[in-house]
Amino acid sequence: METSYYISVAIKKYLDEHGMKSYKLAEASGCNKTAVNNWLYQRQMPSARALIQLADYMNVPMDYLLGRSENKSIIRSGSPEKF
């Protein structure tokens, strides 16, 4: 399946679980309202920046949004890793 499908499913699940409308998600996450609807209906792929905003707001890992993992938990370490 295409990545846009997994993003759409993740957003729909979040909206259902939180009793939220897409425009409220857009406002709260700092994303464009039209863009969020386009992601919901798989008409457009979010930019990397928008994916980060969405994942941060939804408190899920990027892998979950992209359909690479079913785990919605974020593991945070005490300090950021150095590259």
GIGIUR-V957104 format. One record per run of one state. SS is the DSSP state (A for helix, B for strand, O for the rest). FROM is the first residue (numbers start at 1). TO is the last residue. Records with the same first field share a line. If there is no record, write none. Layout:
SS = FROM-TO / FROM-TO
//
This chain:
O = 1-2 / 19-21 / 30-32 / 41-47 / 59-61 / 66-83
A = 3-18 / 22-29 / 33-40 / 48-58 / 62-65
//
